[in-house]
Amino acid sequence: MPRMLPSSLVAASLLSLASSLVWAQGSVASSSFPGADTALEEVDFRSHRGFSLAEDGGWMQLDMDVDGVRPGKDSGSAVLLSEAISVPLTDPRPFIAVAPVIHGHRPAHAGVVVELRASLDGERWGEWQEASDHGHGPDTGPGLAQRLKVDLGDQVMPGELAFFDPETRYLQYRVSLSADFLGNRPRLARLSLHFISPGETTESLASKPLADEGRLLPQSAQPGYVPRSSWGNLSNTAWHPLANVSQLVVHHTVSANSSNDWAAVVRSFYNYHVNSLGWSDIGYNWLVAPDGTLFQGRAHRPDGNTDVVGAHVAGHNSYTMGLAYIGTYTSVNPSAAAVETGAQLLAWKAAQHGISTSLIRGHRDYGATACPGDSLYARLFDTLRPRVQQILDGDSGEPEPDYDVLWHRAAAKNANPWYFGDNRQRGLAVAGDRLYVVSRHSETWGPHVMIHQSADGAGVDGGGASLLTDGIAGGTLVLNDIDADDDGGLFAANLTVDMSGDAFRVYYWPDDSAVPLTVVNFSGTAPHRVGDRITVTGSMAAGTATIWAPASNAPVIYRWHQNGDGFNQWPQAIHLSDGASGAAAGVAPLANGRFLWNAAGEHLRLYEGDGSLLGTVPGAVVARDSSGVRVLGRDGNDLWAAVYQFGTSNENARIVRIPQTDPSTAGTLGVSPSLAHHDNPNATGDISIRRNGNGSIDVFVLATNNGLGAYRVEDVAAEPAGLQAAPRHQGESVGPVRTRPVSVLPESSGGDTPVTDELVEGGEGQLR
C-alpha cells in the first residue's frame, strides 16, 4: 500500500453523478492502435491503511470506521495523500490518461476534491491537476453497481481524465475533504485509479474521410467531422434512444489544451466512459479539439438521426445536445478555430430544430458545476451566441462568390468519360481550351494523358486524343500527375515510392503534338515517395519555370529550378518545421514566397518559403481527407483557395478564404455538388484552375472513377496571386507555343550528398 507525502490543503467542490449507469455496449478496437492498454489500481480506505494526513496542513482529526474515513467533527476537513504509485502500463502511447473514481458518500454541499500529479522518477513532481467530477453522466440506467462493485449506501463519484506524458512512471493523488455548513461530512470508502493508454492513431485511420453533409452554402449546413470509424474503429451508428433536442449545452472536458493526437484523446474519453464507468457509449454528442477539428461522439441512429440521448448533463440529457470543447477553459480562452467550429455545429442544430440562441447554455446553468469554465462560459455570451445568430441570419461574415456549375462529365449524369474506372485517373491540368487527364498504367491499358475540351468536358477527336508518351519509362508508376506552366506548357511526373532506388522523372510537352522531353531525372539518398502531386510555376518558354514536388512520406518539398535551357538536377529541399507529412501531398506557391500545403490525413497549412509554419486551417473548414490545393487569388491579406476532397458525402471542390495573419479563422465559401458515388477507395482526384482575365476563375475537378466537373467563381479576389495566369490555347487556336530549346537529361544520382534547406550543388550546377 502506498505511504504518504506532504502537500497543502485545497478547497473546492465535487458533484456526484447518478448512482446507476448503463452497461458498456462495446469497446475500441485496441489492436488498431499501437500501445493501447488499460489498468486499474485501487485503495480501500476501510482498511485504515495506505493513506495519511497532510503534514503541512496542520493536524486534522480523522474519524475511521468499517465504512471508511471522514473528516473529524472538530476540524470538519482533512487532506489525504498517497506516495508514489507506479504506473501499471508497460508501453503507453501517445500519453497516459488517468481518472479517479471515488466510492463513498458526499452530502449535497460537502467538498470532495481529487487531484493528481505525475513524476518521472518519484522525486520531482509536476503540478497538481484537478480531476474532480463535473456532473457529466447519464440520467438513469441499471448496471453501475454491478459494473463498479458499489456497496449498499455508497455513491460513485467519477472524476475527470487527467493527461500525462507517456514517460511518466509514478503518480500521486490528493483528496481534500470538507463538511458542509451544517457539519455533514463526506465519507470515503474506496478510490479507483483508471489508467488508459489509448494507443497511437494509425496513418490508415488518420487518413479516413470525414463525414460532411454540406454542399453549397448556406453556412448553417452540418460541418465536416471525424466519424467514430476514423478515431476509434467503431461503428458510426447504434440504437440509442432519441432526444427531443430543444436546448444545446456547451462543456469543457477539464483536460489538457494541447496534444499531437486529438483522436487518441477522444478514444481516452470513450474508454473511460464505456470500459471504466460502464456507460453505453461516450457521453458527449460532439467534441471539438483546440485546432478546430470536430469529432463525432455518441453513435448516431442507423437512419442518420443525430439526436441521440447523450450522457453529458445528468438529469437533462433527454432534451439536450452536448458539445464538449476538449481542454480546460477556466482561465484560458478557446481558440478562434474551435469557437468557429462550435458555432457552425450549434447553428446547424439550432436551424434544424428552431432553437433560439438564448437556449445555447453552459453546463453550469443546469447545476452546481464550474463547467464549461469561466472563460468559455463568458465566450458563450460575447462570441458563440452572436456568431451562431450571424450564421442563422445567412451572414457568413465575408463576401460570398458567385458559384456556377459549368458542366459535369460524371457518373452521376451517366456521362463518365469512357476510360474512367479501375482507380487509374489521377492528375488533372487545364491549359486554355484543353483539359488533360493522366490515366495511369493498368494491365490492359495505359499510361495515357487524355485530352478534353475545357468548354464542355468532351473528349477531343471523339474521346481518343492523347499526348504522345514515347520514351516514358521508370518509376513505380510511369505517369501519375500533370500540371501546366504559365504559358500552357505541360509537365507530367512519374510516381516513385522510394526515390533513393527509383528515379523521379518529370516530362515536358510544349504542345499537344510534341514528343515528351525528360527535364528532371533524379535519384536522391532518402527513401521518399515523390510524384503524387506536382506544381509548376513560371514559364518554360520564358526560362522561369520551377517544379514543386512534395514528398508524401516525409516533411519535405523538393524544388527544381530552370537554368537556361534545362533544369538543375539537384533540387532545393524545403523541410517543414512542424514535421507534417501525409498521403498525396500537394502545394500551392504564392507570389510572396509563401505556400499552402495540404495532404490527406493532415490539416491544410500555410508556410513561409523556408518551411516555417504560419498557421493551420481548422478541419471544420477543410477536412483532413482533402489533398490537392490551388490558390485562386488574394484579397488584401486574405487568400482564396480551392482544395480537392472526396469524402463520405462525395463533395469534390471546396472554396475557402484563408487570412494569412491567422489561418485558424479561415471560412468555407462553397462546396461543389457530388460528381457521383462510385467507389474511390483511396479518395483520390485532383483540382486545377484557369483565370479568365475578366475577374472570374474556372475550377476543374477530377474525382477518380467518378468523373470530371467544371465550376465558375466570379470576382473571387481583388488581385491575382501571381500563378498560372496565361492560357495555352485561346479560342480556335490550337497551334504550338514557341519555346526555348530543352535539354534531355540523363539520370542524376544523389550519391552521398545531402539535400538540405539551402541551395544544393551538383547536376547542372548550383541552384539560383
N, C-alpha and C positions, 0 to 999 in steps of 0.2 A: 504494500500500500504506500502511496506517496507521503512524504513528510512535507513540512511547511516552510515557505519562505516569507519574509516580511513584505508588507505593502501598505498603502494608505487606504482610508475609507472613501468609498464612492457612494454618493446618494443619487438614486434615480428610481424610476418606477418600471414595473414589468406587468404586462397584461397576460392573462391566460387565454387559451383557446377553448373551444367547446370540448367537453370531456369525452366525446366519442367521435371518431373519424372513420374514413372509409378504407377498406382493404385495397391493396395495390392491385392494379389490373395488368401490370406488365413492367418490363424494365428495359433500360437502354441496352442495345446490343453491344456489350462491352468488348467483344472480340474485334470490333471495327476501330477501336481506339487504343493505340499502344499505351500501356501504363495504367489502364483503367483498373481500379481496385477500391474496396471499401473495408472498413474495420470499425470495431466498437470497443470502447473502454468504459467501464462503469465504476462508480464509487458508491458504496452503501453507507449512508450516514447513520443508519440504525445500528450499525456495528460499533459506533462511537470510536472508530479508528480511521486513520488516513487523512485527518484534517486537523487544523488548529486555528487559533485566533490571530489576527494581525498584530504583530508586536508593536508597531509604531502607531496603531490606532487606539492605544490605551487598553487596559484590561476591561473586558466586557464579559459579564456573566452569560453563560450559555446553558440553557436547560436541555437535558438529554433524557430520552426515554425510549421505549421499544418502538415508537412510531417515528423517531428521527430526532432532529435537533431544532431548537427555536432560540431566538434572542432571549436573554434573561429579562424578567419583568422589570427590574430596576433600570436597566440601560435601554431596553427596547430596540437595540440594534447590535449587529455583530458583522464581522467580515471573516469569511473562511477562505483559506488559501491552500493550494497544493504545491508540492515540489515539482521538479522537472519530470514530466511524464513522457516516456519515449514514444515517438510517432510510430504506430504499428503498421506502416505501409513500407513496402520494400523498394519500389521504384516509382514514386509519384510523379505524374506529368499531367499538364504543364504547371500545376500548382497543387497545393493542398487546401482543401476546403474542410472546415470543422464546424459542427453545430452542437451546442449543448441542449440536452432535453432534461428538465427537472421534473421529478415526481415528488409530490407533497401537497401542501395546502397553502394558498395565499388568500387572505381576506381581501375584499374588494379594493381597499385603499392602502394596503400594506405594500412594502417595497421588496422586490426580489430582482437584483441586478446581477447579470452574469457577464464577465469579461474574460477574454483570452489574450495571451501573448505568446510569442514564439522565440526560440533560440536555436542557433546552430550548434552550440557547444554545452548548453545547460548552465552557463555562467553569465554571458552577456545577453540581455533580453531586449526585445523590441518594445514598441509602445503597446499599451493595453487597447484592445478593440472590444467595444461593447457588442455582445451577441445576444441581447435580450429579446424576448418575444414582443412583436409589434401588432398582434391581433390578426395576422393573416391565417386563414383557415376555412374549412367548410362549415356550413350551417349545422348539419346533423349527419348522422350516419353511424351504423354499427361497426365494430371491429377494432377500435383503438385499444380498448382494454386488453383484448387478446393479443393484438399486434405488439404492444409495448409492455405487456405484463403489468398493467396498472392494478395496484392493490385497492381494495374496497376503501372508499373515503378519500382517496388521493385524486389530485388533479394532475394533468400533464401540461407542462409549460414549455413548449418547444421554442428554442431560441432561434436566432437568425444565423446564417452562414457567415463565418469569417474566413478570409482567404490569406494564405501564407505562401512564402517562397518554397519551391519543391525541395530545396536543400535543407529545410527545417528538420531538425532531429528531435527537438523537445518542445513540449507545450506546457503551459501553466494556466490554471483557471483561478478566478477570484469571484466569490459570491458575496454580495453585500445584502444584508437583511435589515429591514426596519419595520417596526409596528405602525399601525395606522393611528389616527388621532384619538381613537378610543382605547388604544392599548392592545388591540388584537394583533397577534404576532404570526408571521408566516412560519411554516414548518417545512423542513427539507427531509425527504426520505431517501431519495437516490438522485444521482446525477449521471447521465449517459453522455459520452462524447462520441459523436458520429464522425469518423474520418472518411473523406471522399477524395479519391484521385480520379477525375473524370476521364483521363486519357487525352492524348493529343488528337486534335481534329485532323483526319487524314486528308490528303490532297483530293482524293476522289469525292469525298463528301463536301469539302470546301468549294469545289467547282460545280456541285449540283445546282440546277437552276433555282431561282427564287420564284415563288408564286407572285403573280401580279395580275389583278383583274382589270387594270386600267387600259384604255385605248387612247383616244384623243381626250383633250380636256372636256368636261370640267375638272377643276382641281379637286373636287370632293370625291373623286373616284378612289377606290381602295388602293393604298400604296403598295409597292412591292415588299415582299417579306421573305425571310428564310423559313421554309417549312420544316416540320419535325423530321421529315425524312432526310434533310440535309444536316441538321445539327445533332440528331440523335439516332439515326437509322430506325426511326419509329414510324408507325402508321400515322398519316395526317388526319385520320378520321376515327371516330368511336361513337358509341350510342350514349353520350352524355345527355342528361335531361336539358331541356331548353329553358332559357331565362327570358322573362318578359322585360327586355332591356329598356329602362326609362331613365337611368342615371349612369354616368360614366365616372369611374373612380381612378384617381391617379395615386400611385405608390412610389416609394423608393425601396430598394432591396437591402439597404443598410450594409452594403458590401464595398469592395474595392472599386475605385473610379478609373482604374487603368488595367489593361490586360492585353496580351498578344493573341488571345484566343477566346473571343466572346462566345463562340459556340460551346466551348468547354465550360464556361461559366454557366450558361443556360442548362447544360447537362448536369451540373452540380446541383442546381435547384431542383431539377427533375428527380435526380437520385435521392435527394434528401426528402422531398415531399412524398415520393412514392415508396421508396425502399426503406427509408428510416421511419417515417411517420405513418405510413400505411394509407395515404390518400389515394384516390383513384387515378390521379393524374397530377401534373404540375399545377400549382394553384392559380397562377396568373393566366389571363386570356392572351395577353400580349406582353412582350418585353422589348424595350428599346435600349440599345447599347450607347455609350457616350459618343461613338463615332457616327451615330445616326442609323445604324442597321436595325431593322425591325425583325423580331423573331416571333413566329407563331408559338404560343404557349400551349394551352389546353387544346386537345384534339377537337376538330370541327365535326359536325354530323356528316354522315356519308352523302347526304343530299346537298352538301355545300354550305349549310346553315352554320354561321359562325357564332350565333348567340347561345352558346352553351353555358351552363351554370359553372362558375369557377369556384375557387376556394381562396379568396383574397381579402374579404372583409366579413368576418364571422357574423352571421345573423342577417346579412343583407345581400347575399350572393344571388338570390333568386330574381332580382330585378336590376342588377348592375353588371357592367363590363369592367374588368380590371386591367389597367395599363400600368406596368411596372417600369420605372426608369432604373436601369442597372447602375448601382453606385450608392453613395451616401451624400445627401444634399441638405445636411443640417446647416452648414456654413459655406458651402460651395455651390455655385450656380451650375445647372446643367448646360452642356454645350449648345451652341446655336443649332448644330446639326440634329442633336437629339430633340430639342424643342420643336424644330420644324417637322421631323418625322412624327412626333407625338401629335402635333396639330393636324397633320394630314390624316392620321388614323382617326382621331377624335372627330374631325369634320366629316369623314366618310360615314362613321357610325351615327353621328348626330343627324346627318341628312337622311340616312336610311330610316330612322325612327322618328324624325321630327323633334329631336331633343334640343331644348334651349341650352345655350352656353352656360346659363346660371346653374344647370344641373351637371356640369363638369366639376367635380368636387374632389377634395383631398380625403385620404383615408381618415384623418383626424376628425373630419366632420361627422363621422359615424361612431366615435367612441374616444376614450381617453388614451390616445396614442400620439406620438410625435410625428408619425408618418404622414406625408412624404418628406419630412424635413422642412425646417423654416425657410430655407432659400427656395426650394422647389415650390413650396406652398405659396410663397409670395409671387413667383413667376406664373402661377396659376391665374392670378388676377390681372397682372400687368402685361403678360405676354401671351400665355397659352389661349385663354378665352378670347382676347381680341383677335389673335391670329386665326383661330377657328372660325370666328364670325366673318372675318375677311374672306376666308376661303368659301364659306357658305354663301356669301354675297356675290361670289363669282369674280372677286378681285384677287388675282394672284400676286399683286404687289409688283408686277413687272409687265411690260408690254407683251402682248401675245402676237406672234407672227401669223400671217395668213398661211394656211397649210392646205394644199390641194393635191388630190391623187391624180397623177397624170395617166398612168396605165399600170396594169398588172399582167404579167405573163406567168401565171402561177397555177398550182394545182387547185386552189380554191375556186378558180374560174374555169377549171378544166382546160387550161391553156398553158400548161407547163411546157417549156422547151423540150423537144423530142429526146434530147440526150440526158435530161436530168434523172437522177436516181443513183443507187449504189454508193452513196456518200462521196461522190467524186468531185463535186463542184466546190471550189474553194476561193479563188481570187477573182476580184472584180475591179475594172478600171473603166473610166469614161474619158474619151478624148474627142471633143467636138460632137459630130453626129454619129459616132460609133461607141459601142459598148462592148467590152472584151471580158470573157469569162474563161478562167482556167478550169478545164475538166481534167482531173488527174488521171494518171495511168491506171487502167484496170486490166484484168486478164484478157479481155476481149477487145478493148478499145482505148486509145489514147496513147500519150497525152495530147491534148489539143488546147488551143486558145481560140474559142469560138467567137464570131463577130456578129453583133446585133445592131440594129438601128436604135439610137438613143431616143428617137422621137416616139416610138411605139413599142419597142422591145422585140420587134420582128427580126428573125434571123436574116442576115444578108445572103443573097443568092439562094433564097428558099430555105435558109437554115443550114446550108452546107459550108458557108465560108469560114475559114480559119486561117490563122497565121501559119507561116512555114515554121517547121521545127527541125530543120536539117541540122545535124551536128549536136543536138542537145542530148546530153547523157550524164549519168552520175548522180549521186545523192540517194538518199532513202527514197525520195520521190523526185523524178527529174524536173517536174514543174509543179509549183504549188500556189504562188501568189503573183500578182501583177499590179503595176501602178504606172501612171503616165507623168511625164515631166511637164514643165510649164508650156512647152511648145508642142505637146502631144506625142513626143517620142515615148515608146513603150518599153518598160523594163519588167522582166519576169524572173523569178528566182526558183531554184530548186529547194527542197527541204532536206536538211541533214540532221539526224538526231544526235550525231557526235561529230562536231566539226574538226576534232583532232584526228579523226581517222577517215573522214569522208568530206571532200572539199565542198565548200559553199560556193555556188556559182550564180551569177546574175547575167542575163542575156538582154540584148537591146535590139529593137526593131525601129528604124527611123520612119518606116511607113508599112502599110499593110502587105505589100508585095515583097518586102525585103527578106533576105536570109538572115537569121539572127546572128549577132556578134556577141562573143563572150567578153564581158567587160570587167567582171570580178571572178577570180578563181583562187580561193583562199582556204588553206587549212591552218587552223590555229593550234595552240597547245592545250586548250581546255576542252573537255567533252561537252560543249554547249550545243543545244538544239537551236538551230537558226533557220529561218525561211518560212516560218508560219505566216509572218506578215512582213512586208517591206513598205517603205515610204520613200518617195523620191521628191526632192525639192530642187529648184533651179532648172536649168535647161542644158541638155547635152549639146544642142546646136550652138548655144552661146558660150559653152565651156564652163558653166557654173553648176553643174549637176552634183548633187550629194545623195547617196543611197543610205538610208537608215534601216538597220536590221536588228531588232531586239532579240535577245536570247529568251527562250520560253522556259528554261530550267535554271536560270541564274539571273541575278540583278544587274545585267549588263546590256548596254545598247552599243552595237557596232556601227561606225560611220565610215563610208568610203567617199573620198572627195575626188572630183575630177581634176586631172592635172594635165593640161594641154589636150592632146587628142585622146587620152585614155584616163584610167583611174589609178590612183595609188593603190597598190595591192595590200599594203599594210594599213589596217583600219585604225581609227581612233576608237577607244573603248571608253564609254561613259558608265561609271559604276553608280548605281542608285544608292543614295545614302542610307535609306531605311531597309535595304535588303529585299525589296519587293521582287517577286517573280511569280509567273503564272502562265497557264496554257494560252496559246495563240496570242501572245503579247503583241501589241501594236503601239505606235507612237504617232503624234501629230505635232510637228515642229511649229513654232511661232516665229514671227519676224523679229521679235526682240531677243531671240536666243533660247527662250524657254521652250518647254514641250509638255504636252499631255501624254500620259502613259496609261494604258488600260490592258487588262488581261483577265481571262476567266478565273474566278476564284479569288480575285483581289478587287479593291476599290479603284475607281478612276482617280488618278493623281496628277498634280501639277508640279513640275520640277524646274529649277534653274538649269541653265545649259551645262553646268558641271555635275549635274545629278543630285544636287541638294534639294530635299523635299520642301515644297512650299505649302502644300495642303492636300487634303483628301476630300473627294466628293462623297457625301453620305450614300449608303446603299439604298435608301428610300428614293433617291433621285436617279442614280444609275446603279442597276443591280449588279451583283458580283458575278453573274453568269454572262455579262457582256464582255466584248473584247475589242473589236475594231473601234477606231475613233478618228474623226476628221474635224478640223476647225473650219467653221463656216465664216467667221469674221470676228471683229472686235468692236464693241461699242464703248468707247472710253476705256475703262479698266476691265470691263466685263467681256469674257469670251463667250461666243455662241458655238456650240459644238454638236455634232451628230455622232452617235455611237450605235454599234450593231449589237442586237440582243435577240437570242432565240430562247425565250423562257417557256415556262409551263403554259402560258397563255399565248405563245407564239407571236408576241409583238416583235417587230424586226428592226425598226428605226426609232430612235429616241432623240429628241432635240432638247438640249439643255442650255441654261445660261450659267456661267461659272465666274463669279467675281475673283479676280486674281489676288485681291487682298485677303480674301477668306473663302477658299473653295468649299468649306463646310456649309456655307449658306447658299449653295447652288440650288436651282429650282428647275423643275421639268416644264417644258413649254408645249410638248406634244409627243404623241406616240402613234406610229403608223399602224394601220389595221393589219390583221394577220394575212400572210400570203397563203398559208394552208396549215394543216395539222399532220402532215405526213411525218413519219419517224425521222428524227435527226439526232442520232444517239450522242454525238459529240457537241451538239448545239452550235455547229459551225456555220459560217457565212461571212459576208463582207459588206462593206459600205464604201461608196465613192461619191464625189460631189463635182458639180460643174457650175461655175459662176457665169451668168448670162450677160453681164455688162449693164443691166437695167435695174439693179438692186435686188433681183431675185436669184435664188440658188436652187438648183435641182439636186435632189438627193436620190441616189440609186442604191438599191438593196438587193443582195443575193442571199437567199436562205437555202442552204444545202437541201436537196431533194424536194424543195417546196416552190421554187420559182424566183422570178425577178419582179421588182416593183420600182416605180419612179414617182417622186413627190416634189412639189414646188413650194418653196418657202419665200414669201415676199418680205422685202425690207427687213432683213434679219439684223443687219449691223450698219452703223454709220460709216465705217471704214473697213477695208479688207485686212485680212491677217497677213497678206503677203505670200500666199501659197497658191500654186496651180491655178492661175487666172486665165491663161491663154489657151485657145482651142487647138485641137489637131486638125479638124476639118470645119469648114463653115459652109452652110447651105449645100449646094450641089457639088462643091469642090471636094474631090477625094484624092487629089494629086499628092505626090510625095512632098515632104518638107525638106528644105535644104538643110544639110547638116555638115558638121566638120567631120573629117575622116576619123575613124575609130580603130584603135589598135586592138587586135585579138590577142589575148594574153595567155601564156602558159600558167599552170598552177603555181601559186606562191605558197610555200610552206612556212608555217610559223617557226619551225625549228625550236630552239630553246629560248628565243627572245620573247620576253613577256609583253603582253598587251596591257597598257596602262591607261590611266585617265588622261595622260598627256599625249602629245603627238608622238607617234611611233615611227622609227626609221626602218627602212627596208623596202623590198619590192621595187617600185618605180622611183623611190626617193622619199624624202620627208614630206609628210602632210603639211599643207599650208593652213 
